[in-house]
Amino acid sequence: MTQRKMVMGMVNEAWARLQGMARNRLVRKLSKVLGWAATLALFGILLLTSFLMVAPLFGLQTYTVLSGSMEPALKVGGITVCKMVPVREIEVGDIIAFNNLEGVKITHRVVSVAEENGTMMFRTKGDANEEEDPNEFSINGDRVHKVIFHIPYLGYFYGFIRENFIYLAVTFLSVTVLLALFRREKGIALAASHGERKAVSTKVDLLDPDG
């Protein structure tokens, strides 16, 4: 009778342990998913930031969209990626980045192109504006920045990255190390849990429940 009680107690203890391990397994799986998601997100941000930082080496230039004059094509807070192209290749409908007569950088759509005495003259307009920009103008030089694609909502974040790159690099490395340590500790805990479960199973097999 005493052995039977001992066996039942051990079985109950083993069952409780199994329930606890099941809960821990769910927590571990969730932690693993979150860990991978965070790693991929950080990797994606690092990759995109690295691309934006080296873009000038490939003849590309990035600008942050600061106003809504080109909504919805160019979202405020987004980033435009521009490529230098010959002025004579610009056509109506292209979006270009240029300095206006006051020296302010403008990114608007070309609405008319004309040639006067061998000089290309342009008129532009913001998509969200009711009227064209006030002055017809020419481009200094023979090349101009043409928008080739737009990344919404990344401009402000990219500005922060450029100003705090070292801080963010250290943060990224710290998070990577913490994730590696967490996975190592999780592996040790899993091995220990497996050993305890095996020990409980061995004890139950050695006892005679009818003794």
Backbone bond lengths (Angstrom), bond angles and torsions (degrees), N, CA, C in turn:
res aa  C-N    CA-C-N  psi(-1)  N-CA   C-N-CA  omega(-1)  CA-C   N-CA-C  phi
1 M - - - 1.466 - - 1.522 110.93 -
2 T 1.312 113.60 -41.03 1.460 118.26 -179.90 1.521 110.64 -64.75
3 Q 1.348 116.14 -42.14 1.455 120.37 179.05 1.533 110.57 -64.59
4 R 1.376 115.53 -37.48 1.457 118.61 179.03 1.530 110.69 -62.50
5 K 1.338 115.82 -42.73 1.465 119.13 177.89 1.527 110.88 -62.84
6 M 1.339 114.41 -40.33 1.460 118.31 178.58 1.523 110.82 -61.95
7 V 1.347 115.29 -43.20 1.461 119.49 -179.89 1.516 110.47 -63.21
8 M 1.351 116.35 -46.40 1.464 120.31 -179.59 1.532 110.58 -61.73
9 G 1.326 115.44 -40.30 1.454 118.73 177.84 1.516 112.05 -62.90
10 M 1.341 115.96 -42.09 1.456 119.98 178.91 1.522 111.47 -67.42
11 V 1.354 115.94 -38.56 1.469 119.52 177.60 1.528 110.13 -62.49
12 N 1.341 115.68 -45.31 1.470 119.44 178.43 1.532 111.19 -61.46
13 E 1.331 114.45 -40.96 1.462 118.03 178.69 1.518 110.98 -64.45
14 A 1.353 115.20 -41.74 1.458 119.54 178.79 1.531 110.62 -63.25
15 W 1.342 116.83 -41.68 1.464 121.14 178.95 1.533 111.24 -62.37
16 A 1.336 115.68 -42.90 1.464 119.96 178.16 1.528 110.55 -62.52
17 R 1.355 114.98 -39.86 1.455 118.21 178.40 1.532 111.66 -64.28
18 L 1.364 114.48 -40.57 1.457 118.68 179.11 1.522 111.40 -63.04
19 Q 1.346 115.98 -40.15 1.458 119.51 177.48 1.536 110.65 -63.46
20 G 1.329 114.67 -43.00 1.463 118.84 178.38 1.510 111.77 -63.00
21 M 1.361 116.52 -39.56 1.460 119.26 179.09 1.512 111.43 -66.80
22 A 1.362 116.15 -35.23 1.467 119.48 178.11 1.525 110.46 -63.29
23 R 1.350 115.17 -43.26 1.466 118.29 177.47 1.529 110.92 -64.17
24 N 1.337 115.19 -42.53 1.461 119.24 179.62 1.528 111.31 -64.31
25 R 1.362 115.31 -35.14 1.462 119.34 179.15 1.530 110.43 -63.62
26 L 1.340 115.75 -41.36 1.463 119.82 178.46 1.526 110.90 -63.51
27 V 1.346 115.01 -42.98 1.467 119.49 178.60 1.521 110.26 -63.19
28 R 1.332 116.11 -40.70 1.459 119.72 -179.93 1.520 111.52 -64.51
29 K 1.354 115.28 -41.83 1.469 118.54 179.22 1.522 110.76 -63.63
30 L 1.339 115.53 -42.92 1.462 119.32 178.82 1.522 110.77 -63.44
31 S 1.322 116.40 -42.66 1.461 120.34 178.81 1.528 110.98 -63.22
32 K 1.334 115.57 -37.37 1.464 119.75 179.63 1.525 110.94 -65.73
33 V 1.350 115.43 -44.32 1.467 119.77 178.98 1.529 110.79 -61.86
34 L 1.344 115.47 -46.22 1.469 119.46 179.45 1.524 111.15 -63.81
35 G 1.318 115.97 -38.44 1.459 120.01 179.00 1.522 111.98 -63.11
36 W 1.345 115.43 -45.10 1.465 119.35 178.59 1.525 110.78 -65.67
37 A 1.342 116.76 -40.39 1.465 120.30 179.42 1.530 110.71 -61.37
38 A 1.341 115.73 -44.78 1.468 119.77 179.24 1.530 110.81 -64.08
39 T 1.335 116.26 -41.36 1.467 119.86 179.59 1.519 111.22 -63.21
40 L 1.348 116.41 -45.07 1.469 119.83 179.96 1.522 111.24 -64.92
41 A 1.350 115.92 -39.86 1.468 119.50 179.19 1.523 110.59 -63.50
42 L 1.329 116.67 -45.13 1.460 120.28 178.88 1.526 111.52 -64.27
43 F 1.335 115.18 -40.13 1.467 119.27 178.89 1.528 110.47 -64.47
44 G 1.353 116.44 -42.40 1.457 120.54 178.94 1.519 111.79 -62.38
45 I 1.335 115.88 -43.83 1.465 120.08 178.96 1.525 110.66 -63.41
46 L 1.335 116.33 -43.40 1.468 120.32 179.78 1.522 110.47 -63.70
47 L 1.344 116.88 -41.98 1.461 120.88 -179.40 1.523 110.87 -64.29
48 L 1.343 116.53 -46.73 1.459 120.79 -179.39 1.520 111.41 -64.45
49 T 1.341 115.75 -42.44 1.460 119.98 178.97 1.526 110.97 -63.62
50 S 1.320 116.17 -41.13 1.469 119.91 178.56 1.521 110.19 -62.45
51 F 1.335 116.51 -41.36 1.470 119.70 178.31 1.523 111.20 -60.63
52 L 1.335 116.30 -45.96 1.466 119.91 -178.39 1.526 111.42 -64.40
53 M 1.339 115.92 -33.68 1.464 118.74 -178.41 1.518 112.77 -75.06
54 V 1.332 116.90 -29.99 1.466 119.02 -179.39 1.524 111.43 -97.21
55 A 1.330 117.53 -2.95 1.467 120.82 -178.25 1.529 113.09 -52.32
56 P 1.358 119.31 -42.17 1.477 118.86 179.85 1.521 113.62 -58.63
57 L 1.335 117.64 -25.78 1.458 120.12 179.25 1.523 111.30 -67.47
58 F 1.333 116.79 -20.79 1.464 122.14 -179.30 1.532 111.42 -106.43
59 G 1.324 115.97 18.95 1.455 119.98 178.04 1.507 114.47 78.37
60 L 1.316 118.08 17.11 1.449 122.01 179.75 1.526 110.43 -106.41
61 Q 1.313 116.03 150.21 1.463 121.43 178.87 1.520 108.69 -132.39
62 T 1.327 116.68 140.75 1.468 120.48 -179.70 1.520 109.99 -114.64
63 Y 1.331 114.42 144.00 1.465 121.32 176.73 1.529 108.73 -134.40
64 T 1.316 115.74 142.65 1.465 120.69 174.71 1.525 109.07 -87.18
65 V 1.330 116.40 133.86 1.465 121.46 179.06 1.528 108.29 -79.73
66 L 1.330 116.54 116.31 1.461 121.40 -173.60 1.528 113.63 -103.95
67 S 1.324 117.46 -14.35 1.472 119.44 -179.30 1.516 110.00 -131.90
68 G 1.323 115.64 167.97 1.460 120.47 -178.15 1.512 114.13 -95.86
69 S 1.336 117.93 17.29 1.462 120.08 -175.77 1.523 113.16 -66.61
70 M 1.347 117.09 -19.07 1.463 119.72 -179.93 1.527 112.34 -111.37
71 E 1.330 116.72 16.09 1.468 119.46 175.18 1.535 109.00 -65.14
72 P 1.312 120.22 146.63 1.473 126.54 -1.33 1.525 114.19 -90.07
73 A 1.333 117.83 -0.21 1.465 119.92 -176.87 1.520 111.63 -62.70
74 L 1.340 116.33 -43.42 1.461 121.78 179.51 1.521 108.52 -120.49
75 K 1.320 116.21 111.33 1.460 121.52 -177.26 1.525 111.37 -77.36
76 V 1.328 115.73 141.77 1.463 120.30 174.61 1.527 109.09 -59.58
77 G 1.317 115.83 133.66 1.458 120.07 -178.62 1.514 113.14 88.90
78 G 1.328 116.78 -4.17 1.457 119.75 177.98 1.517 111.33 -85.21
79 I 1.319 115.80 -178.26 1.464 121.97 179.08 1.529 108.38 -123.76
80 T 1.332 115.93 132.68 1.454 120.60 171.48 1.523 108.69 -100.45
81 V 1.307 115.97 136.60 1.463 121.36 175.60 1.523 106.82 -108.13
82 C 1.330 115.57 120.76 1.470 121.79 -173.33 1.528 111.12 -115.29
83 K 1.315 114.44 151.98 1.459 121.60 176.55 1.517 108.70 -125.70
84 M 1.317 116.46 138.06 1.458 120.90 177.00 1.530 109.20 -72.78
85 V 1.337 115.63 123.96 1.458 120.65 179.04 1.533 108.43 -130.48
86 P 1.323 118.01 157.97 1.468 119.87 176.42 1.527 110.89 -60.03
87 V 1.323 115.72 139.60 1.463 121.14 -179.31 1.524 111.31 -56.37
88 R 1.314 117.14 -37.47 1.453 120.68 -176.61 1.524 113.20 -70.73
89 E 1.323 117.50 -10.66 1.464 120.07 177.21 1.530 112.74 -88.14
90 I 1.334 117.03 -9.24 1.462 120.09 -178.50 1.527 109.81 -71.74
91 E 1.346 114.40 133.85 1.459 120.92 -179.28 1.519 109.93 -123.52
92 V 1.331 115.73 163.72 1.468 120.67 175.04 1.534 108.63 -58.76
93 G 1.322 116.39 132.84 1.464 121.56 -178.12 1.515 113.40 103.51
94 D 1.344 117.15 -20.67 1.466 119.68 176.91 1.529 110.03 -70.39
95 I 1.327 115.76 151.28 1.470 121.06 174.26 1.522 107.20 -105.86
96 I 1.331 115.86 126.10 1.460 120.06 -177.87 1.531 110.11 -124.72
97 A 1.320 115.13 155.74 1.471 121.95 175.62 1.514 107.73 -112.20
98 F 1.328 116.80 124.66 1.457 121.10 -174.61 1.525 109.16 -149.50
99 N 1.310 116.59 165.48 1.466 122.16 175.19 1.528 108.53 -94.41
100 N 1.341 115.36 128.90 1.469 118.31 177.70 1.534 109.98 -77.96
101 L 1.329 116.71 -174.55 1.464 120.13 -176.10 1.523 112.62 -62.56
102 E 1.345 117.05 -24.04 1.470 120.79 178.48 1.527 111.85 -88.75
103 G 1.334 116.85 -0.10 1.462 120.44 179.06 1.517 113.75 84.77
104 V 1.349 117.06 12.34 1.467 121.25 179.94 1.527 109.23 -90.04
105 K 1.337 116.23 135.09 1.463 120.37 179.80 1.531 109.14 -72.24
106 I 1.347 115.57 125.07 1.458 123.21 -179.55 1.524 108.87 -121.48
107 T 1.316 116.39 139.62 1.461 120.75 174.30 1.524 107.55 -123.78
108 H 1.338 116.42 100.50 1.464 122.12 -176.67 1.523 110.35 -134.85
109 R 1.328 114.03 169.36 1.458 120.32 -178.91 1.535 111.08 -90.02
110 V 1.307 116.15 138.58 1.465 121.54 178.03 1.529 109.31 -74.90
111 V 1.345 116.01 127.89 1.476 120.49 -179.85 1.525 111.72 -113.18
112 S 1.326 118.56 -14.82 1.470 120.22 174.34 1.520 109.62 -155.65
113 V 1.334 114.61 146.11 1.465 121.80 178.62 1.525 107.12 -132.53
114 A 1.315 115.83 131.20 1.466 120.67 178.29 1.521 108.98 -142.40
115 E 1.325 116.08 156.22 1.453 120.76 177.96 1.517 108.74 -116.67
116 E 1.322 116.35 125.02 1.462 121.92 179.72 1.526 109.13 -126.34
117 N 1.325 114.85 115.37 1.473 120.71 179.72 1.532 112.01 53.70
118 G 1.335 115.88 40.08 1.456 120.84 177.88 1.511 114.80 82.57
119 T 1.342 117.69 1.15 1.460 121.93 -179.84 1.526 109.75 -107.82
120 M 1.312 117.16 131.50 1.463 121.90 178.80 1.529 108.91 -78.98
121 M 1.337 115.74 126.20 1.456 122.51 -179.90 1.530 109.00 -114.42
122 F 1.337 115.18 139.40 1.466 120.23 -174.75 1.530 111.25 -127.57
123 R 1.314 113.54 150.09 1.465 120.96 165.55 1.525 107.08 -123.88
124 T 1.311 114.98 141.44 1.468 120.07 -177.62 1.522 110.46 -129.32
125 K 1.333 114.09 167.55 1.475 120.25 -179.71 1.522 108.35 -157.35
126 G 1.311 115.02 140.21 1.455 119.30 171.67 1.523 109.41 -76.64
127 D 1.333 117.47 137.08 1.469 120.52 -177.50 1.522 111.87 -56.87
128 A 1.339 117.24 -33.57 1.467 120.76 -177.48 1.522 112.51 -88.73
129 N 1.328 117.27 -5.86 1.469 120.38 -179.41 1.526 110.52 -87.70
130 E 1.325 115.70 147.27 1.457 119.66 179.05 1.525 111.84 -78.80
131 E 1.317 117.34 -29.45 1.461 120.87 -176.47 1.522 111.37 -118.47
132 E 1.328 114.39 157.97 1.457 119.91 175.45 1.528 110.45 -68.33
133 D 1.324 115.49 160.82 1.464 119.20 173.30 1.530 108.79 -62.29
134 P 1.349 117.74 146.77 1.466 120.89 -166.66 1.520 116.39 -66.15
135 N 1.328 118.50 -28.21 1.470 118.80 -171.07 1.521 111.90 -120.74
136 E 1.310 114.86 138.32 1.457 120.15 167.54 1.525 106.77 -75.35
137 F 1.303 117.69 145.84 1.474 119.11 -174.29 1.523 110.35 -148.35
138 S 1.311 114.07 164.70 1.461 121.80 172.86 1.520 107.99 -116.68
139 I 1.316 115.84 163.99 1.465 121.66 -179.43 1.525 108.60 -99.19
140 N 1.330 115.81 130.02 1.467 119.64 174.20 1.527 108.91 -69.54
141 G 1.303 116.13 124.17 1.452 119.49 -176.75 1.518 110.71 93.31
142 D 1.330 114.73 -176.96 1.462 118.98 -176.31 1.524 113.09 -109.28
143 R 1.359 117.14 9.39 1.459 120.44 179.33 1.529 109.38 -136.56
144 V 1.329 115.64 155.21 1.459 121.04 -177.56 1.528 109.16 -146.98
145 H 1.334 116.17 154.35 1.462 120.55 178.61 1.531 110.31 -77.82
146 K 1.315 115.98 121.96 1.465 122.28 176.08 1.524 108.80 -111.39
147 V 1.341 116.62 131.12 1.467 121.01 179.99 1.527 108.52 -71.17
148 I 1.348 116.40 124.05 1.461 120.03 179.47 1.526 112.36 -105.31
149 F 1.356 117.31 -26.58 1.466 119.32 169.05 1.517 109.84 -163.05
150 H 1.320 114.41 169.50 1.467 121.69 -171.87 1.521 108.56 -134.32
151 I 1.347 116.11 136.07 1.473 121.81 176.92 1.525 107.49 -113.41
152 P 1.334 118.60 109.48 1.477 120.15 -176.33 1.525 112.71 -66.57
153 Y 1.323 115.17 146.82 1.466 124.58 167.07 1.529 115.55 64.65
154 L 1.309 118.58 8.20 1.469 119.64 -174.70 1.526 113.16 -99.12
155 G 1.315 117.62 -10.61 1.451 120.51 -172.21 1.514 115.00 -62.29
156 Y 1.327 116.93 -49.53 1.456 119.82 -178.83 1.520 110.70 -64.39
157 F 1.330 116.17 -40.73 1.459 119.85 179.41 1.531 110.66 -64.96
158 Y 1.333 116.14 -40.31 1.461 119.89 179.25 1.527 111.03 -64.97
159 G 1.338 116.51 -37.77 1.458 119.95 176.16 1.514 111.43 -61.09
160 F 1.335 115.96 -41.03 1.460 120.25 177.50 1.525 110.37 -64.80
161 I 1.338 116.57 -41.15 1.467 121.06 179.77 1.525 110.38 -60.08
162 R 1.333 116.38 -46.20 1.467 120.04 -177.29 1.523 111.40 -62.69
163 E 1.340 116.42 -34.69 1.460 119.97 -178.16 1.523 112.18 -82.49
164 N 1.322 117.91 -20.38 1.470 121.42 -174.05 1.523 111.03 -130.72
165 F 1.334 117.29 35.41 1.462 119.89 -173.03 1.523 112.22 -61.79
166 I 1.335 117.02 -42.90 1.469 119.68 -178.25 1.524 110.26 -63.36
167 Y 1.349 116.44 -43.93 1.469 120.27 178.86 1.521 110.78 -59.14
168 L 1.332 116.65 -44.81 1.454 119.90 -177.68 1.526 111.50 -70.14
169 A 1.332 117.04 -33.98 1.466 119.92 177.41 1.524 110.51 -64.00
170 V 1.329 116.63 -42.98 1.466 120.61 177.75 1.521 110.39 -64.08
171 T 1.350 116.87 -41.22 1.468 120.93 178.31 1.519 110.73 -61.45
172 F 1.323 116.57 -44.34 1.459 120.86 179.58 1.524 111.36 -60.38
173 L 1.322 116.56 -46.27 1.462 120.29 179.30 1.524 110.94 -63.57
174 S 1.341 117.10 -38.56 1.464 120.76 179.85 1.517 110.85 -64.58
175 V 1.329 116.16 -44.61 1.467 120.07 179.52 1.524 110.20 -63.46
176 T 1.337 117.31 -40.14 1.460 120.99 179.16 1.521 111.15 -61.60
177 V 1.339 116.74 -43.95 1.466 121.08 178.74 1.518 110.86 -64.34
178 L 1.340 117.42 -43.07 1.462 120.99 179.32 1.524 111.48 -62.24
179 L 1.327 117.36 -41.38 1.465 120.59 177.92 1.524 110.79 -63.38
180 A 1.341 116.59 -40.40 1.468 120.22 178.71 1.528 110.68 -63.98
181 L 1.332 117.32 -43.10 1.468 121.10 178.64 1.519 110.75 -65.51
182 F 1.340 116.74 -39.24 1.463 120.34 179.65 1.523 110.66 -62.73
183 R 1.324 117.12 -42.21 1.457 120.07 179.54 1.530 110.88 -66.60
184 R 1.337 116.30 -35.94 1.464 119.62 178.91 1.522 110.57 -65.61
185 E 1.346 116.91 -46.36 1.460 120.53 178.96 1.524 111.11 -63.56
186 K 1.328 116.56 -37.12 1.456 120.52 179.45 1.524 110.34 -64.57
187 G 1.341 117.20 -39.13 1.457 121.22 178.19 1.517 111.73 -65.32
188 I 1.338 116.82 -39.98 1.470 120.52 177.86 1.523 110.50 -64.81
189 A 1.349 117.06 -44.21 1.458 121.32 -179.84 1.517 110.76 -63.79
190 L 1.322 117.59 -38.46 1.458 121.43 179.93 1.512 110.53 -66.39
191 A 1.339 117.25 -40.88 1.462 120.76 178.37 1.526 110.84 -64.88
192 A 1.336 117.40 -41.63 1.459 121.22 178.82 1.518 110.94 -64.48
193 S 1.332 117.66 -41.76 1.457 122.06 179.31 1.522 110.74 -63.25
194 H 1.335 116.60 -40.55 1.457 120.90 178.44 1.528 110.81 -63.74
195 G 1.337 116.72 -39.09 1.461 120.73 178.99 1.521 111.84 -65.55
196 E 1.346 117.35 -40.99 1.468 120.74 178.38 1.521 110.81 -64.23
197 R 1.334 117.76 -42.44 1.461 120.88 -179.65 1.522 110.71 -63.30
198 K 1.327 117.27 -38.72 1.456 121.13 178.90 1.520 110.92 -66.47
199 A 1.346 116.89 -38.25 1.463 121.26 179.88 1.521 110.70 -66.09
200 V 1.335 118.35 -42.33 1.464 122.28 178.55 1.506 110.39 -63.23
201 S 1.328 118.74 -41.71 1.456 122.61 179.64 1.514 111.11 -63.33
202 T 1.330 116.85 -39.22 1.472 121.04 179.56 1.520 111.23 -65.48
203 K 1.342 117.60 -41.17 1.463 121.72 179.63 1.518 110.91 -63.66
204 V 1.310 117.75 -41.71 1.466 120.98 -179.47 1.510 110.69 -64.47
205 D 1.344 117.89 -39.23 1.465 121.26 -179.77 1.518 111.59 -67.22
206 L 1.333 118.59 -30.62 1.454 120.79 -176.78 1.518 112.94 -77.02
207 L 1.313 118.84 -23.29 1.461 121.78 -177.52 1.516 110.87 -89.77
208 D 1.355 115.26 145.05 1.463 121.34 178.82 1.534 108.29 -95.47
209 P 1.318 120.99 112.58 1.464 121.93 -175.94 1.525 113.88 -67.03
210 D 1.363 118.96 -17.22 1.470 120.95 -178.72 1.530 112.70 -99.32
211 G 1.314 113.83 3.99 1.474 118.04 -177.10 1.475 111.12 -65.95
